[in-house]
């Protein structure tokens, strides 16, 4: 049955890659003083949550219902998520330590830097207020806040929600939409979840986005297939949603609650088609790009600030994208994929086969889509 799905949702790789580039360009604008091409790029995290819910349901829901243990699922997700997340936190932690050494008066105290780095390295948030980092949950690598919430969602889903009825799933998703709206109205923005005071917003964003993706998977057979032209249209719609310079709360709520789920539905309906050449490679690069781009931008921004005296880069900031993409590619082929292959080969009693006594379970999902969601982070 897994073989029947091979290539069925190839377009989702393209969409994930486009969203990852949008997040990177958003941070080039907010962290490095570059031209801001995607003022609503932080909303890509909501789309990533939706993609994650759909793809994980496609890859694991039947297996979790039948024979895969919760331990096996946790191990697979850890192997998939941990290498890049820990690498990004390590790079960011080294940067924070170097910043403390160069400018201790503009950094958190050393003991707080070390404690925050140690927590972030194992995907745990910093819950205290820092002199320089404020209430940031993951100062070592900001986007890890979305991974933290996704891990929680993955555990709840695998332990309980795989057997929930579609009606219950729809009800919970609607409740999450109401909670997200209330949280956004309370905080005055949807750019929430990455700080301690907006933890409720992060929980609401993952609950709605992930639930929306799960629900879309349950209803996928009711979505009529679309022809090839729908694929680039879905990609253009995603770019439009993230790049339109309209930041009013009513608009961003509409994008998160209506427009992005609609884009996901079209992407599922046209899933066999590609949106653009190179989309498959961009999809492979999306998670490494997510995992390392913020600490690399922090290093680049610090160096550029020293050289230019703090002058904004404007359009020149876009030149940071190619080397960051190259770094993501090197991370993928030299670190992420080899390490995941090694870890996946190690035996584990948590894996169980479809037929008792036949050894380990089936190999990884045929989809190249089961990576974690990605998130954004504003400047310090």
N, C-alpha and C positions, 0 to 999 in steps of 0.2 A: 504494500500500500504506500510505503514511503517513496518507492521508485516512481509511482504514478504522479507524485507531486513535484518531481524534479523539473525545475524550470518554470513551474506553474506561476510562481510569484517573483520572477526574476526582476521585474520592475521595482520591487521594493528595495533592492540593492541600490539601484540608481537614485531612488528618492532619499535613501539614507545618506548616500554620498553627497548629494546636493545640500542636504540639511547640515551635514558636518562642515562643509566648506562655508556655508552661511554663518555658522557659529564662529568659526575661525575669523572670518572677515568682520563680524560684529565685535570680537575682542580686539582685533587690530585697530578698530575705531575707538574703542573705549579704553584700552590699556596702552597703546603705543602712539596715540595721537594721530592715527591715520584717518583717511577719508572714510566716513561711515556710510557704507553701501547698504547695510542691513540694520536699520534702527530698531526693528522688531525681531532681530535674530535670536533673542533669548527665547522666543516662542517655539523655536526648533526643539527645545527640550520636551515640550508637550507632544509634538509629533513623534519624537523618539519614543516616548512612553507608549504611544499608540502602536507604533511599529513593534515594540517589544512585546506587548500583550498579544498581538496577532501572531507574531512569529513563534513565540514560545508555545502558544496553544497549538499551532501547526506542528511543531517539532516534538512536543512532549505530552500533550493532553491525553491522547489515547494510551501512551506508554505508562503514564502515571496511573491511569484508571485500571490498567491490566496487570503489569508485572514489575514496573520500575519502582524501586523503593525511594523514599524521600532522601535517604542518605546518598543514593546514586545520583539523584537529581542535583543535590547540593554539591557533590563532588564535580559533576560536569560543569555546573555554573561557575564554581570556584576556578576550575582550570581555564575556563573561557575568559573570565573577567579579571582574575588577580594579576597576571603578569604585567599587563599594560598599566593597570591602576597603580600597582606598587612602583613601577618604573617612573611614572609621572610624579607620584608623591616623593620619590627619592630625589628626582631632579629639582622639584620645588623646594624640598627640604634643604638641599645643598644651597640653593639660591638664598633662602631665608637666613641660613647660618652665615653665608658670605655677606649678606646685607647687614646683619648684626655686627659682623667684624668691621665693616667699612663705615657704618653710620649707626652706632648703638643708640644714639639719642633719637633716631627715627625708626627704631625697631622695638619689638616687644623685648622684655628682659630675656636673657639667654635661657633661663630655666623654663620659661613659658614657650619659647621657640622650640626647645628640645621636646617638651611634653606634647605640644601640638603636632610636631612632625611625627613623633612615635605613634600617636593616635591615628593620624591621617594615613600612615603607612599601612595600617590594618583596617582601613575604611571605617574608622570611628571619628565622630566629630569633636571639635573643640567647643566646649560649652561655656567658656568664660570670656569676659571682655578683655581684649588686648589693647595695649597702648597704641599700636600701629595697625593691627589687623581688626580691631573692633570686635563685632559679634560674628565674624565669619566662622562658618562651621569647618571649612577645609582650607585654611590659608596656604598649606603646602601645595595644593592643586585644586583650585576652586570648583571645577566641574564635577569633582567626586561627590558633591552633595546629591546629585541626581542618582549616582550609583548606589549611595547609601540608602536612598528611598526605594530604589528598584530592588535591592537585596531584600528589604522588608516585604515588598509586594510579591516577589518571587516565592518567598517562604510561605506567606499566607495563602497564595494561590495553590502551590503544590501540595500543601498540607490539608487544604479544605475545599477551595473553590473549584477544583477540577470536577468535582461531583455535584456542584451546585446547579440548579435548573437554570435554563435560559431566562425564565421569567424573574427569578431571584437576581440573576446577574444584571438584568436590565434595570431592576429596581435599585440595586446598589449603585449602579452607574449614574442613575438620575439623582440619587442622594448625593453622590460625589460632585455632580455638576452644581447642585445647589450649594454645597459646602465651598466649592471653588469660587462661585460667584460671591458668596458672603465674605470669604476671606479677601478676595480682591477688592471688594468695596470697603472693607475695614482698613486695609493697608493702602488703598488708593492706587494699586498697581497689580499687575500680574507678574512682575519681576520679583518673585518672592520664593522662599524656600531655602535660600543659601545662607541665611543668617538665623541666629537663635530666636529673635523676636518674631520671625515669620515661618517658624517650623510648621505651624498649622497650614500655611499656604503650600509648603512642599508636600505635606501629606495629602492635601486636597488635589494637587496637580497630578501626583502619581496615581491616586485612587481613580480620578476620572480618566486620565489618559490610558493607563493600563487596562482599566475596566472597559473602556471604549474599544480597545484593540481586541480584548477577549470576546466581547459581544459581537464585533464585526466578524470574527472567525466563526462564531456559532451561526451567523446569518449569511455566511459567504455564498452558500448555494442558492440563496434567493436573489443574489445580485447578478443581473444578466451580464454576460461577457461583452466587452467592448473591443473594437478593432484598433489597429496600430496607431492611428492618429490620436487616440485618447491618451497614450503614454506621454508624448511631449507636452500635451495640454496640461496633464497633471503636474508635470515638472514645472511648467511656467506658472501654474497657479500657486505652487509652493513658493517659488521665488517672489511672486507678487505679494503673497501674504507676509513674507518676512522682510521684504525690501520697501514696501509702501511707507512713505514717511508720515504715517498717521498713528500717533501714539495715544489717542484718547482711550480711556478705559473701556468705554462701550464698544469701540472697535476691536480692541485686543480680546475682550471677552467673546465677542462674536467669532473672531478668528479661532480662538481656542475651543469653543464649545460647538461651533457649527461648521466653520470653513475647513478646518484641518480634518475633522472626521469625514467631511465630504471628499476631500482630497484622498484620504486613505481608501474610501469606498471606490473611487475611480481607479486608484492604483491597484486595488485588488481585482477589479473587473477587467482591467487591461494588463494584468500581471504577466502574461506571457510575452509581452512586447517590451522593447527597450526604449528609453526616453532619449538616449544620446549615445554616440560612440564613446567607449571608455567607461561606461557606467559601471560595469562589473568591477573593474580595478578600483574605481573611486569608492565603491561599496566596501571593498576589502580594506581600503585605507581609512575608512570612516572611524573605526574605533581607535586605532593608533593615533590618528589625527586628533580625535577628541581627548585622548589620554595624555598627550604631551604638549599640546599647542600652548596652553596657558603658561606653564613654567618657562617654556622657550620664549614666549613673548615677554614675560617678565624680565628675563635675562637680556633680551634684545632691547627692550624699552629702557632698562637701566643703563646699558652701554651707550645707546643713542642719546640719552639725556645728558650723560657726561660729555659727549663729543659736541653736541649742539647747544648745550646750555639750557635745555628744556624746550627748545622750539618744536612746535607740532610738525609731524611728518606730512600731514595732509595726503595728497595722492601718492607721494613716495612710499607711504606705509604699505601700499599694495604689493610692493616688491618683497615684503616679508613672506608672502604666501608661498611662492615657489620653494624657497629653502625649507619651510616648515613641512610642505608636502613631501619633499625629498627625505626629511628626517622621519616622517611618518612611514614612508616606504621602507627605509632602512630598518626602522623598528619592527615593521611587519615581517620582513624576510630574514633578518638576522637575530631577532629576539623573540617576538611574539609567537610566530608559527612554529619555529623549532622547539621552543620551550613547551608550548601546548602539546605538540606531538609527543615529546618525551613524557610529560605528565600523564597524557592519555593512555600511554602504553603500560603504565604501572598497574599491577593488579589491585583490585579492591573488592572486598567482600560486599560492598554496597551495591554492586551491579548484579542483576539477576537476569537470566536469559528468558526468552519467551517460553521455551520448553524446559522444565526442570531438569537439572543435571547436565546441561549442554554448555556450561562455561559462562563466559561473560555475556553481557547484553549486546544488542546490535550496536554498530558504530555510531558516530556522530550523525546528527541530522543531515539529510541530503541538502537542506537549504543552507545557503551561505549567509544566513540572516540572523542567526540567534545570538548576536552580540548584544551587549547592554545598551540601554538608552544613554543619551548624551545630554549634557547640560551646559548651561552658560553661566558666566560669572561677570559681574560688573567690575569696574576698576576699584581699587582700594581708595 
